[in-house]
């Protein structure tokens, strides 16, 4: 039995190494549009930005942390949520004095915008919630107890992200630090608690910071299990399907209508046990097969502390990729190199 176990472990290690080589060997089929996609109005400085999400109709939702990386309630005149067109023109902004620390964005099948507020302000009674807004910025629903941290059916601690299934079921990734909550909480379309799964650990179905969520056309929930350096995959009842390490150390995940999977790795090789030997950047592949087909590298490769370049990632129907950056405090746009000088064609 010991020999068989050793053989299995060797095979698993060889497979991981193969995935690593595959992931890092892919070419970069994209080029950036300048150093930053757009500037904020009136010369205002960018805040840290960890999330970005395609809204459809050539528009993109962006969140930034109010010219800093702390409590947005301290700058009540700033709207941290913006709707932007492909050229970087801000079409709409909202959210002032409502959100402490915007972290995860999601657009549901009806076009509504969901926001995970990943910090709390108990004194002012805000944060530790997920919010549903209309496309115009009207608050439609909030889940979680405002300003209160904990672990209960309707109490979160630093929720990272939210995703909505085609039938309206709501999934919340709860716990931004390894020592806090490490779970996925499921609600129905009316925000009523249904179930939850996950706890701290590295086994299948356990988490060490579930940092982002995405849903594929096969009704699979993809979870960026960041400190475990893997993407975990579940059905909507919390049954574990698989986990993938070939996309690096995931901070952000996004799946488009063609089941192309985009994974932002902002932390590999940036600290103790942070996926040493892997390059940071955006990996592009298939949410069906798991094959990695493209890689946009972080230009600041080599060891560095903290996080670098893309933490949030999304893509539009023309094949453009957009990244949200915490350390650099900006958003970036990448266009396919093969489209240079040619009219863009939708899929």
Rosetta silent file (secondary structure, phi, psi, omega in degrees, C-alpha in Angstrom):
SEQUENCE: XXXXXXXXXXXXXXXXXXXXXXXXXXXXXXXXXXXXXXXXXXXXXXXXXXXXXXXXXXXXXXXXXXXXXXXXXXXXXXXXXXXXXXXXXXXXXXXXXXXXXXXXXXXXXXXXXXXXXXXXXXXXXXXXXXXXXXXXXXXXXXXXXXXXXXXXXXXXXXXXXXXXXXXXXXXXXXXXXXXXXXXXXXXXXXXXXXXXXXXXXXXXXXXXXXXXXXXXXXXXXXXXXXXXXXXXXXXXXXXXXXXXXXXXXXXXXXXXXXXXXXXXXXXXXXXXXXXXXXXXXXXXXXXXXXXXXXXXXXXXXXXXXXXXXXXXXXXXXXXXXXXXXXXXXXXXXXXXXXXXXXXXXXX
SCORE:     score description
SCORE:     0.000 S_00000001
   1 L     0.000  -42.175 -179.689    0.000    0.000    0.000 S_00000001
   2 H   -61.611  -38.360  179.560    2.802    2.453    0.829 S_00000001
   3 H   -65.106  -41.138  179.709    4.369    1.846   -2.551 S_00000001
   4 H   -64.109  -41.162  178.413    1.036    2.533   -4.301 S_00000001
   5 H   -62.896  -43.903  179.730    0.545    5.737   -2.342 S_00000001
   6 H   -61.289  -40.517  178.635    4.054    6.882   -3.224 S_00000001
   7 H   -62.437  -42.600  179.018    3.367    6.137   -6.878 S_00000001
   8 H   -63.769  -41.744  179.716    0.170    8.159   -6.761 S_00000001
   9 H   -64.726  -39.662  178.098    1.917   11.064   -5.076 S_00000001
  10 H   -63.131  -42.876  179.848    4.670   11.008   -7.692 S_00000001
  11 H   -63.721  -41.656  179.058    2.079   10.999  -10.472 S_00000001
  12 H   -63.574  -41.437  178.051    0.207   13.878   -8.876 S_00000001
  13 H   -64.125  -40.031  178.866    3.435   15.841   -8.532 S_00000001
  14 H   -64.757  -39.105  179.551    4.332   15.164  -12.145 S_00000001
  15 H   -65.537  -42.331  178.036    0.886   16.325  -13.260 S_00000001
  16 H   -61.402  -43.511  179.070    1.193   19.530  -11.214 S_00000001
  17 H   -62.909  -39.207  178.555    4.614   20.195  -12.721 S_00000001
  18 H   -63.222  -44.331  177.671    3.208   19.581  -16.191 S_00000001
  19 H   -60.433  -42.529 -179.446    0.370   22.019  -15.532 S_00000001
  20 H   -59.967  -46.824 -179.239    2.893   24.554  -14.215 S_00000001
  21 H   -64.395  -41.308  179.160    5.039   24.274  -17.344 S_00000001
  22 H   -61.788  -46.351 -176.176    1.976   24.463  -19.567 S_00000001
  23 H   -64.090  -38.328 -174.215    0.635   27.508  -17.761 S_00000001
  24 H   -87.111  -13.889 -175.009    3.936   29.391  -17.859 S_00000001
  25 H   -91.380   -7.307 -176.636    4.914   28.428  -21.398 S_00000001
  26 L   -67.261  146.337  176.087    1.933   30.001  -23.164 S_00000001
  27 L   -76.426  168.337 -179.976    2.531   32.963  -25.432 S_00000001
  28 L  -103.966  102.576 -178.272    1.011   36.392  -24.848 S_00000001
  29 L   -86.926   13.905 -176.301   -1.580   37.098  -27.579 S_00000001
  30 E  -125.619  159.194  174.093   -2.494   40.524  -26.098 S_00000001
  31 E  -135.563  145.195 -178.753   -1.003   43.987  -25.898 S_00000001
  32 E   -75.962  152.025  172.599   -1.841   46.791  -23.455 S_00000001
  33 L   -96.518   92.133 -177.318   -3.547   50.011  -24.472 S_00000001
  34 L    68.592 -169.731 -179.765   -1.143   52.474  -22.867 S_00000001
  35 L   -84.551  -31.256  177.327   -0.107   52.302  -19.245 S_00000001
  36 L  -139.730  147.570 -175.046   -3.617   52.927  -17.893 S_00000001
  37 L   -69.747  -46.962  177.936   -6.965   52.573  -19.576 S_00000001
  38 L  -155.661  162.436  178.081   -8.444   55.897  -18.396 S_00000001
  39 L  -101.589  156.356  176.608   -7.990   58.650  -15.845 S_00000001
  40 L   -81.229  155.220 -176.115  -10.443   59.744  -13.174 S_00000001
  41 H   -66.733  155.568  175.271  -12.180   63.120  -13.526 S_00000001
  42 H    60.008   23.423  177.959  -10.747   66.359  -12.145 S_00000001
  43 H    71.107   14.183 -178.221   -7.303   64.779  -11.812 S_00000001
  44 L   -65.307  139.589  179.987   -8.405   62.675   -8.842 S_00000001
  45 L   -72.950  146.372  175.397   -5.959   59.951   -7.893 S_00000001
  46 L   -69.692  145.243  165.646   -6.957   56.338   -8.322 S_00000001
  47 L   -93.933  173.076  175.130   -7.642   54.186   -5.293 S_00000001
  48 L   -58.856  140.250 -179.062   -6.790   50.514   -5.134 S_00000001
  49 L  -130.222  119.669 -176.598   -8.969   48.529   -7.518 S_00000001
  50 L  -113.238   -2.055 -172.051   -9.517   44.802   -7.052 S_00000001
  51 E  -149.424  144.601 -179.551  -12.582   44.160   -9.199 S_00000001
  52 E  -155.393  145.916 -174.052  -13.965   44.813  -12.662 S_00000001
  53 E  -152.788  133.920  179.974  -16.868   43.170  -14.526 S_00000001
  54 E   -70.471  129.913 -177.067  -18.278   43.280  -18.044 S_00000001
  55 E   -94.184   -8.779 -171.085  -21.782   44.770  -18.102 S_00000001
  56 E    87.233  165.423  176.056  -22.655   43.815  -21.673 S_00000001
  57 L    56.780   38.489  176.256  -23.404   46.219  -24.534 S_00000001
  58 L    63.272   29.404  179.988  -19.742   47.335  -24.702 S_00000001
  59 E  -127.155  151.784 -174.607  -19.777   48.648  -21.122 S_00000001
  60 E  -134.235  134.655  173.036  -17.712   47.687  -18.075 S_00000001
  61 E   -88.685  136.649  179.263  -18.289   48.144  -14.341 S_00000001
  62 E  -132.039  141.410  173.075  -15.253   49.272  -12.331 S_00000001
  63 E  -123.193  139.005  174.248  -14.821   49.766   -8.575 S_00000001
  64 L  -138.674  157.560 -168.661  -12.037   51.728   -6.888 S_00000001
  65 L   -95.504   52.695  164.594  -11.376   52.546   -3.248 S_00000001
  66 L    56.169   48.219  176.809  -11.949   56.282   -3.234 S_00000001
  67 L    68.247   14.352  177.782   -8.407   57.443   -4.064 S_00000001
  68 L  -150.177 -147.965  174.376   -6.886   55.222   -1.354 S_00000001
  69 L  -145.572   34.940 -178.323   -7.119   51.706    0.015 S_00000001
  70 L  -127.397 -142.476 -171.974   -9.029   52.336    3.214 S_00000001
  71 L   -81.084  115.571  178.736  -12.567   53.277    4.266 S_00000001
  72 H   -66.328  -18.500  177.974  -14.593   54.899    1.466 S_00000001
  73 H   -67.014  -19.175  178.796  -16.946   56.321    4.108 S_00000001
  74 H   -77.334  -10.849  175.812  -14.159   58.766    4.982 S_00000001
  75 H  -127.627   70.782 -171.830  -14.556   60.359    1.534 S_00000001
  76 L   -66.564   -8.308  178.871  -18.356   60.613    1.246 S_00000001
  77 L   -86.858   -6.562 -175.645  -18.142   62.831   -1.830 S_00000001
  78 L  -101.332  132.823  171.948  -16.637   60.040   -3.983 S_00000001
  79 L   -90.876  114.753 -174.887  -18.653   57.482   -5.940 S_00000001
  80 L   -81.889  -11.934 -176.564  -16.571   54.274   -5.919 S_00000001
  81 E  -110.041  128.609 -177.231  -18.584   52.419   -8.601 S_00000001
  82 E  -131.055  142.723  170.123  -18.349   53.485  -12.249 S_00000001
  83 E  -104.209  126.443 -170.695  -19.864   52.329  -15.544 S_00000001
  84 E  -128.987  144.040  174.404  -17.384   52.870  -18.366 S_00000001
  85 E   -87.050  179.577 -174.007  -17.519   52.349  -22.123 S_00000001
  86 L   -64.942  -21.145  179.543  -14.810   50.595  -24.150 S_00000001
  87 L   -89.846   -0.245  178.966  -13.007   53.884  -24.735 S_00000001
  88 L    88.211   14.617  176.411  -12.755   54.629  -21.011 S_00000001
  89 L   -82.908  126.885  179.590  -15.494   57.258  -20.878 S_00000001
  90 E   -77.268  119.131 -177.326  -17.268   57.255  -17.508 S_00000001
  91 E   -94.748  -29.291 -174.904  -21.002   56.988  -18.184 S_00000001
  92 E  -161.108  147.869  175.708  -22.334   56.712  -14.644 S_00000001
  93 E  -145.561  145.990  179.208  -21.048   56.614  -11.068 S_00000001
  94 E  -159.540  179.351  173.955  -22.698   55.874   -7.733 S_00000001
  95 L   104.414    2.298 -178.143  -22.152   54.369   -4.281 S_00000001
  96 L   -61.733  137.462  177.052  -20.944   57.345   -2.259 S_00000001
  97 L    60.454   24.523  179.958  -21.300   56.918    1.497 S_00000001
  98 L  -120.905  -27.544 -170.093  -22.728   53.408    0.996 S_00000001
  99 L  -125.719  133.729 -178.691  -19.759   51.071    0.682 S_00000001
 100 L   -79.721  -50.641 -170.423  -16.756   50.708    2.990 S_00000001
 101 L  -152.681   85.028 -176.454  -14.317   48.740    0.806 S_00000001
 102 E   -61.238  132.379 -174.064  -15.574   47.506   -2.586 S_00000001
 103 E  -128.380  -46.367 -177.088  -14.075   44.130   -3.409 S_00000001
 104 E  -128.915  137.346  176.205  -16.102   41.949   -5.779 S_00000001
 105 E  -118.154  151.297  175.704  -18.485   42.822   -8.629 S_00000001
 106 E  -154.845  139.282  173.888  -20.927   40.616  -10.528 S_00000001
 107 E  -106.461  122.275 -176.198  -23.611   41.247  -13.142 S_00000001
 108 L   -82.128  173.434 -176.890  -26.567   38.871  -12.802 S_00000001
 109 L   -59.882  -18.534  177.801  -28.611   37.445  -15.716 S_00000001
 110 L   -94.183    2.747  178.147  -31.034   40.394  -15.463 S_00000001
 111 L    88.551    3.451  177.653  -28.269   42.977  -15.753 S_00000001
 112 L   -77.452  151.104 -178.502  -28.280   44.022  -12.097 S_00000001
 113 E  -101.230  130.094  176.378  -24.964   44.805  -10.409 S_00000001
 114 E  -110.580  141.960 -177.348  -23.894   43.006   -7.221 S_00000001
 115 E  -132.487  131.025  172.533  -21.132   44.336   -4.968 S_00000001
 116 E   -96.554  122.929  178.333  -19.297   42.632   -2.105 S_00000001
 117 E   -99.267  105.039 -164.329  -18.278   45.091    0.621 S_00000001
 118 E   -92.981   12.021  169.727  -15.300   43.335    2.189 S_00000001
 119 E  -139.196  167.834 -178.124  -14.758   45.444    5.290 S_00000001
 120 E  -129.866  153.941  174.482  -17.014   46.807    7.997 S_00000001
 121 E  -128.889   93.981 -174.622  -17.544   49.996    9.966 S_00000001
 122 L   -63.035  -38.717 -177.340  -19.486   49.049   13.072 S_00000001
 123 L   -62.508  -39.740 -179.409  -19.739   52.618   14.342 S_00000001
 124 L   -96.144    0.874  172.928  -21.365   53.841   11.128 S_00000001
 125 L    65.491   45.115  179.266  -23.289   50.617   10.591 S_00000001
 126 E  -143.547  157.019  178.353  -22.034   49.701    7.130 S_00000001
 127 E    98.583  176.018 -175.634  -20.004   46.972    5.461 S_00000001
 128 E    57.830   39.213 -178.299  -19.697   43.174    5.727 S_00000001
 129 E  -139.011  166.934  163.995  -22.533   42.853    3.191 S_00000001
 130 E  -117.086  140.681 -175.508  -23.321   42.122   -0.432 S_00000001
 131 E  -122.534  144.822  173.705  -25.580   44.568   -2.252 S_00000001
 132 E  -110.563  125.465  178.584  -27.745   44.297   -5.357 S_00000001
 133 E  -120.257  149.150  168.489  -28.163   47.452   -7.441 S_00000001
 134 L   -69.282  164.695  177.261  -30.140   48.186  -10.567 S_00000001
 135 L   -59.180  -20.042  178.880  -28.046   49.245  -13.584 S_00000001
 136 L   -89.222   -5.311  177.349  -28.975   52.824  -12.668 S_00000001
 137 L    98.604   12.382  176.914  -27.595   52.463   -9.135 S_00000001
 138 L   -81.296  128.582  178.956  -30.804   51.922   -7.161 S_00000001
 139 E   -71.036  122.192 -176.710  -30.274   49.659   -4.139 S_00000001
 140 E  -107.619  -29.158 -176.720  -32.545   46.613   -4.540 S_00000001
 141 E  -162.911  146.999  170.431  -31.301   44.170   -1.895 S_00000001
 142 E  -133.202  139.197  175.826  -28.644   43.729    0.783 S_00000001
 143 E  -121.514  135.227 -175.344  -27.591   40.459    2.412 S_00000001
 144 L   111.418  159.589 -179.589  -25.636   40.440    5.656 S_00000001
 145 L   -95.215  117.352 -170.728  -25.897   42.450    8.858 S_00000001
 146 L   -57.918  123.023  174.835  -24.604   45.972    8.251 S_00000001
 147 L    78.415   -0.889 -175.159  -21.358   46.696   10.088 S_00000001
 148 L  -109.987  127.910  177.509  -21.390   43.418   12.031 S_00000001
 149 L  -101.093  146.348  178.535  -18.745   40.715   11.562 S_00000001
 150 L   166.147 -162.950  178.851  -19.290   37.058   12.408 S_00000001
 151 L  -140.754   99.534  178.410  -20.378   33.751   10.950 S_00000001
 152 E  -151.850 -175.894 -176.897  -24.089   33.065   10.757 S_00000001
 153 L   -59.722  -36.446 -177.458  -26.799   32.718    8.146 S_00000001
 154 L  -127.322   30.053  175.947  -26.952   36.474    7.638 S_00000001
 155 E  -132.896  124.089  178.899  -23.643   37.604    9.132 S_00000001
 156 L  -112.809  164.151  166.516  -20.403   37.703    7.125 S_00000001
 157 L  -125.662  108.371  178.670  -16.818   38.623    7.873 S_00000001
 158 L    54.625   61.341  177.539  -15.191   40.401    4.926 S_00000001
 159 E   -63.956  133.575 -174.698  -17.201   38.857    2.061 S_00000001
 160 E   -87.070  -43.581 -171.061  -15.034   38.746   -1.063 S_00000001
 161 E  -156.858  168.112 -179.941  -17.386   38.168   -3.951 S_00000001
 162 E  -144.771  143.771  177.401  -20.891   37.257   -5.053 S_00000001
 163 E  -141.478  147.085 -175.771  -22.229   35.349   -8.065 S_00000001
 164 E  -121.882  128.872 -179.668  -25.790   34.695   -9.246 S_00000001
 165 L   -77.759  164.739  178.743  -26.927   31.533  -11.038 S_00000001
 166 L   -56.661  -29.582  179.391  -29.329   31.539  -14.006 S_00000001
 167 L   -86.510    2.309  178.221  -32.213   30.573  -11.676 S_00000001
 168 L    96.830   -9.029  176.801  -31.437   33.507   -9.361 S_00000001
 169 L   -60.068  144.396 -172.506  -29.676   31.597   -6.583 S_00000001
 170 E  -115.313  132.136  177.946  -27.000   33.733   -4.921 S_00000001
 171 E  -118.451  131.802  179.984  -23.550   32.553   -3.844 S_00000001
 172 E  -119.557  128.236  173.357  -21.355   34.563   -1.471 S_00000001
 173 E   -90.345  113.263 -170.234  -17.638   33.912   -0.906 S_00000001
 174 E  -110.904  119.202  173.660  -17.159   34.782    2.763 S_00000001
 175 L   121.725  100.321 -176.411  -13.768   35.473    4.364 S_00000001
 176 L   -89.255  -13.983  178.015  -10.988   37.697    3.057 S_00000001
 177 L  -122.813  147.109 -177.233   -8.278   36.549    5.456 S_00000001
 178 L   -54.607  -32.627 -176.640   -7.223   32.959    6.178 S_00000001
 179 L   -84.279   -0.544  178.865   -8.060   33.314    9.878 S_00000001
 180 L  -101.165 -146.491 -179.145  -11.636   34.477    9.285 S_00000001
 181 L   -70.750  150.158  176.391  -14.509   32.681    7.563 S_00000001
 182 L  -140.528   78.019 -173.517  -13.761   30.244    4.753 S_00000001
 183 E  -153.044  162.084  169.244  -17.095   29.291    3.278 S_00000001
 184 E  -111.772  127.923 -179.019  -19.542   29.662    0.403 S_00000001
 185 E  -113.612  133.072 -175.761  -23.054   30.691    1.465 S_00000001
 186 E  -112.955  135.292  177.930  -26.047   30.076   -0.818 S_00000001
 187 E  -129.054  159.617  173.310  -29.324   32.058   -0.871 S_00000001
 188 L   -83.255 -178.272 -173.968  -32.382   31.966   -3.088 S_00000001
 189 L   -64.289  -18.853  178.311  -33.331   34.838   -5.393 S_00000001
 190 L   -93.440    4.181  179.347  -35.119   36.590   -2.530 S_00000001
 191 L    83.034   18.624  179.164  -32.037   36.515   -0.306 S_00000001
 192 L   -91.213  132.985 -176.745  -33.278   33.678    1.917 S_00000001
 193 E   -60.320  134.119  176.772  -30.597   31.372    3.339 S_00000001
 194 E  -114.399  -49.726 -175.578  -30.431   27.907    1.767 S_00000001
 195 E  -170.662  175.232  173.125  -27.131   26.281    2.728 S_00000001
 196 E  -153.479  161.356  174.289  -23.385   26.734    3.066 S_00000001
 197 E  -151.610  159.739  177.057  -20.221   24.704    2.707 S_00000001
 198 L   106.361  151.910  174.257  -16.513   24.970    3.372 S_00000001
 199 L  -157.728  175.750 -178.257  -14.149   25.506    6.273 S_00000001
 200 E   -69.365  134.047  176.831  -10.485   26.348    6.730 S_00000001
 201 L   156.336 -177.220 -177.756   -8.107   23.807    5.240 S_00000001
 202 L  -121.481    5.786  176.393   -6.465   22.486    2.102 S_00000001
 203 L   -77.883  172.375  177.514   -8.502   19.352    1.440 S_00000001
 204 L   -59.607  130.519  179.532  -11.094   19.152   -1.328 S_00000001
 205 L    84.642   -5.946  173.470  -13.970   21.474   -0.504 S_00000001
 206 L   -97.823  161.343 -174.902  -11.978   23.365    2.125 S_00000001
 207 E  -132.911  154.289  168.318  -10.738   26.916    1.610 S_00000001
 208 L  -135.075   76.268 -176.645   -7.940   29.233    2.547 S_00000001
 209 L    82.859   84.644  173.773   -9.447   32.547    1.406 S_00000001
 210 E   -73.696   95.606 -163.282  -12.189   32.061   -1.214 S_00000001
 211 E   -88.562  -24.361 -177.607  -11.289   35.264   -3.035 S_00000001
 212 E  -159.110  160.718 -176.793  -13.516   35.304   -6.146 S_00000001
 213 E  -132.482  152.188  171.828  -16.352   33.447   -7.894 S_00000001
 214 E  -154.200  154.707 -178.208  -17.466   32.682  -11.448 S_00000001
 215 E  -124.456  133.034 -179.933  -20.175   30.499  -13.025 S_00000001
 216 L   -94.368  171.761  178.792  -19.814   28.495  -16.247 S_00000001
 217 L   -67.937  -18.163  178.097  -22.473   27.538  -18.800 S_00000001
 218 L   -86.028   12.134 -178.166  -22.384   24.016  -17.318 S_00000001
 219 L    57.387   46.981  173.124  -23.730   25.449  -14.024 S_00000001
 220 L  -112.477  139.019  179.075  -20.455   24.951  -12.232 S_00000001
 221 E   -97.655  120.668  178.772  -19.249   27.345   -9.556 S_00000001
 222 E   -99.335  128.938 -177.295  -15.560   28.266   -9.815 S_00000001
 223 E  -119.831  124.549  174.810  -13.920   29.478   -6.589 S_00000001
 224 E   -79.071   95.767 -179.223  -10.543   31.243   -6.463 S_00000001
 225 E   -86.916   80.488 -160.411   -9.071   29.449   -3.436 S_00000001
 226 H   -63.425  -52.693 -175.175   -6.190   31.898   -3.275 S_00000001
 227 H   -72.220  -12.225  172.136   -3.969   30.781   -0.392 S_00000001
 228 H   -94.634    4.176  175.006   -4.282   27.169   -1.568 S_00000001
 229 L    55.924   47.817 -177.664   -3.024   28.195   -5.047 S_00000001
 230 E  -159.376  158.392  167.881   -5.917   26.608   -6.887 S_00000001
 231 E  -102.640  124.016  176.171   -9.311   27.088   -8.485 S_00000001
 232 E  -100.816  147.822 -175.270  -11.924   24.771   -6.977 S_00000001
 233 E  -124.631  133.056 -177.117  -15.018   23.713   -8.919 S_00000001
 234 E  -134.549  159.356  164.604  -18.411   22.769   -7.411 S_00000001
 235 L   -84.433  178.505 -173.591  -21.952   22.094   -8.476 S_00000001
 236 L   -74.680   -6.504  175.623  -24.651   24.395   -7.127 S_00000001
 237 L   -99.877    9.255  177.000  -25.302   22.072   -4.166 S_00000001
 238 L    85.067    8.576  177.620  -21.722   22.379   -2.942 S_00000001
 239 L   -77.054  130.213 -177.176  -20.540   19.017   -4.229 S_00000001
 240 E   -73.851  130.239 -179.647  -16.853   19.130   -5.092 S_00000001
 241 E  -104.184  -48.780 -174.632  -16.103   18.391   -8.752 S_00000001
 242 E  -167.217  170.482  166.714  -12.432   19.184   -9.280 S_00000001
 243 E  -140.414  146.313 -177.119   -9.602   21.592   -8.534 S_00000001
 244 E  -122.887  131.229  176.232   -7.109   23.146  -10.944 S_00000001
 245 L  -105.141   -9.001 -173.148   -3.641   24.449  -10.122 S_00000001
 246 L   -71.893   -8.391  178.460   -2.586   25.228  -13.702 S_00000001
 247 L   -97.789   11.443  174.967   -4.035   28.766  -13.541 S_00000001
 248 L    83.653 -152.742 -178.877   -1.613   29.837  -10.815 S_00000001
 249 L   -97.203  102.083 -166.494   -2.519   31.570   -7.566 S_00000001
 250 L   -82.675  125.136  168.795   -5.976   32.992   -8.313 S_00000001
 251 L   -99.988  -39.292  179.578   -7.091   36.404   -7.106 S_00000001
 252 E  -131.141  145.515  175.193   -9.786   36.964   -9.738 S_00000001
 253 E  -134.015  141.985  176.881  -11.808   34.642  -11.982 S_00000001
 254 E  -146.515  138.932  177.869  -14.143   35.467  -14.854 S_00000001
 255 E  -124.928  125.414 -178.517  -15.928   33.214  -17.363 S_00000001
 256 L   -89.463 -176.505 -174.135  -17.367   34.660  -20.574 S_00000001
 257 L   -67.625  -15.078  177.801  -20.303   33.449  -22.651 S_00000001
 258 L   -99.106   12.388 -178.029  -18.008   31.081  -24.574 S_00000001
 259 L    62.424   28.855  167.992  -16.734   29.428  -21.380 S_00000001
 260 E   -80.759  129.498 -177.494  -13.359   31.081  -21.720 S_00000001
 261 E  -102.034  127.620  177.492  -11.837   31.257  -18.254 S_00000001
 262 E  -115.168  126.156 -178.541   -9.733   34.268  -17.244 S_00000001
 263 E  -125.665  122.822  177.462   -7.720   34.006  -14.024 S_00000001
 264 E   -92.975  119.524  177.287   -5.813   36.926  -12.498 S_00000001
 265 E  -108.874  102.945 -176.973   -2.747   35.826  -10.537 S_00000001
 266 L  -105.443    0.405 -170.376   -1.475   38.843   -8.602 S_00000001
 267 L  -129.276   -8.308  179.039    0.424   37.085   -5.819 S_00000001
 268 L   -56.382  136.860  176.295    2.570   34.205   -7.069 S_00000001
 269 L    63.037   35.952  178.807    6.166   34.604   -5.928 S_00000001
 270 L  -120.782   11.218  179.365    5.394   37.582   -3.655 S_00000001
 271 L   170.057 -178.139 -176.203    5.964   36.086   -0.217 S_00000001
 272 L   -59.439  125.425  178.250    6.314   33.007    1.956 S_00000001
 273 L    60.700   22.917  178.129    4.478   30.002    0.433 S_00000001
 274 L   -96.178   66.673  172.989    2.937   32.222   -2.244 S_00000001
 275 L    52.205   55.218 -177.512    3.315   29.814   -5.160 S_00000001
 276 L   -60.498  144.028  178.407    7.100   30.227   -5.598 S_00000001
 277 L    90.668   -9.325  178.183    8.455   29.696   -9.084 S_00000001
 278 L   -97.601  147.948  175.834    5.256   30.777  -10.838 S_00000001
 279 L   -87.202  142.725  174.254    4.891   33.935  -12.875 S_00000001
 280 L   -81.296  154.595  176.879    2.201   36.465  -12.043 S_00000001
 281 E   151.107 -163.745 -179.944   -0.224   37.625  -14.711 S_00000001
 282 E  -109.085  121.969  177.016   -3.508   36.756  -16.400 S_00000001
 283 E  -102.867  137.095 -177.966   -4.011   33.198  -17.630 S_00000001
 284 E  -119.346  134.604 -179.724   -6.628   32.482  -20.278 S_00000001
 285 E  -164.174 -154.639 -175.944   -8.042   29.043  -20.957 S_00000001
 286 E  -109.246  129.703  174.602  -11.108   26.839  -21.059 S_00000001
 287 L   -76.776   -8.081  178.741  -13.619   26.459  -18.240 S_00000001
 288 L   -91.716  -50.902 -174.005  -14.622   23.153  -19.865 S_00000001
 289 L   -99.673  -23.532 -175.905  -11.287   21.388  -20.338 S_00000001
 290 L    86.719   -0.276  179.867   -8.961   23.361  -18.059 S_00000001
 291 L   -70.337  136.312  175.413   -6.399   23.914  -20.823 S_00000001
 292 E   -92.653  125.129 -174.417   -4.419   27.154  -20.532 S_00000001
 293 E  -115.521  -14.057 -179.667   -4.118   28.807  -23.961 S_00000001
 294 E  -154.841  158.580 -178.010   -2.721   32.276  -23.254 S_00000001
 295 E  -149.603  123.674  173.169   -0.815   34.263  -20.649 S_00000001
 296 E  -101.163  108.889 -174.009   -0.414   38.015  -20.113 S_00000001
 297 E   -78.019  147.464  167.801    2.646   38.356  -17.848 S_00000001
 298 L   -66.979  125.362 -179.842    3.058   40.874  -15.067 S_00000001
 299 L   -67.275  -12.161 -178.593    5.895   43.122  -16.289 S_00000001
 300 L  -101.009   51.756 -176.861    7.242   43.241  -12.708 S_00000001
 301 L   -69.992  168.375 -173.350    8.330   39.601  -12.517 S_00000001
 302 L    98.352  168.623 -177.589   10.691   38.290   -9.872 S_00000001
 303 L   -64.820  135.598  172.652   10.198   38.243   -6.126 S_00000001
 304 L  -156.805  147.800 -179.633    8.325   41.195   -4.685 S_00000001
 305 L   -77.731  156.260  171.636    6.181   41.612   -1.548 S_00000001
 306 L    85.915 -131.179 -177.074    2.419   42.117   -1.609 S_00000001
 307 L  -137.673  156.099 -175.013    0.420   41.992   -4.807 S_00000001
 308 L  -147.105  137.679  177.505    1.094   43.191   -8.338 S_00000001
 309 L    53.892 -137.319 -163.042   -0.903   44.121  -11.426 S_00000001
 310 E   -64.226  121.223  168.363   -4.176   42.268  -12.134 S_00000001
 311 E  -107.808  -36.917  173.039   -6.244   41.206   -9.123 S_00000001
 312 E  -110.746  150.578 -176.902   -9.596   41.514  -10.882 S_00000001
 313 E  -147.551  145.611  173.207  -10.195   40.534  -14.514 S_00000001
 314 E  -152.929  173.752 -179.318  -12.985   40.606  -17.089 S_00000001
 315 E  -148.401  148.759  177.840  -13.395   40.489  -20.880 S_00000001
 316 L  -101.615 -177.906 -174.765  -15.813   41.920  -23.431 S_00000001
 317 L   -75.947  -11.503  177.397  -17.354   40.362  -26.543 S_00000001
 318 L   -91.349    2.461  178.618  -14.682   41.832  -28.806 S_00000001
 319 L    89.318    6.338  176.146  -11.951   39.868  -27.059 S_00000001
 320 L   -79.476  144.618  179.510  -10.561   42.767  -25.038 S_00000001
 321 E  -114.883  141.007 -178.791   -9.380   41.999  -21.497 S_00000001
 322 E  -125.986  137.825 -179.465   -9.570   44.439  -18.581 S_00000001
 323 E  -125.523  145.252  175.300   -7.679   44.220  -15.284 S_00000001
 324 E  -109.185  134.059 -169.268   -8.130   45.930  -11.913 S_00000001
 325 E  -124.815  129.206 -179.843   -4.969   46.589   -9.937 S_00000001
 326 L   -82.745  -56.360 -175.057   -4.473   47.101   -6.204 S_00000001
 327 L   -65.665  -45.459 -177.285   -0.759   47.882   -5.950 S_00000001
 328 L   -80.353  -16.487  177.932   -0.534   49.993   -9.117 S_00000001
 329 L    55.188   67.550  177.793   -3.936   51.652   -8.454 S_00000001
 330 E  -168.564  173.861  167.275   -5.316   51.710  -11.975 S_00000001
 331 E  -119.885  149.129 -177.182   -7.241   49.647  -14.496 S_00000001
 332 E  -125.983  150.525  176.137   -5.676   48.355  -17.684 S_00000001
 333 E  -120.398  135.695  177.161   -7.071   47.292  -21.046 S_00000001
 334 E  -120.892  138.646  178.521   -5.498   44.663  -23.298 S_00000001
 335 E  -116.416  150.024  178.369   -6.432   44.068  -26.941 S_00000001
 336 E   -64.526  132.107  179.794   -5.770   40.957  -29.038 S_00000001
 337 H   -63.305  -32.645 -176.701   -2.641   41.366  -31.130 S_00000001
 338 H   -68.250  -15.202  179.833   -4.238   39.511  -34.038 S_00000001
 339 H   -91.300   -1.900 -174.327   -6.820   42.293  -34.345 S_00000001
 340 L   -59.374  123.850  177.117   -4.234   45.023  -34.850 S_00000001
 341 L    78.292    1.458 -179.921   -5.236   47.102  -37.881 S_00000001
 342 L  -118.348  151.400  175.687   -8.304   44.947  -38.570 S_00000001
 343 L   -65.686  139.034 -179.834  -11.944   45.577  -37.672 S_00000001
 344 L   -74.346  140.565  179.224  -12.974   43.696  -34.551 S_00000001
 345 L  -119.733  132.665  177.950  -15.434   40.885  -35.036 S_00000001
 346 L   -75.661  155.357  177.974  -17.723   39.591  -32.345 S_00000001
 347 L   -69.753    0.000    0.000  -17.939   35.858  -31.712 S_00000001
